[in-house]
């Protein structure tokens, strides 16, 4: 199961990681993933979980 990460502010799918003590983003205290376009720190609202689709009964082995 794969998930998609998309910035909720600008829609960009590219991101980068910050490390403690580095000055790569506007929010200096953030540690983790940030949007590559607008530099917004990514959070759970930016994670798009896959939609679970039920399997077709024609392909199951149930009788």
Secondary structure, 3 states (H helix, E strand, C coil): CCCEECCCCCCCCCEEECCCCCCCCCCCCCCCEEECCCCCECCHHHEECCCCCCCCHHHCCCC
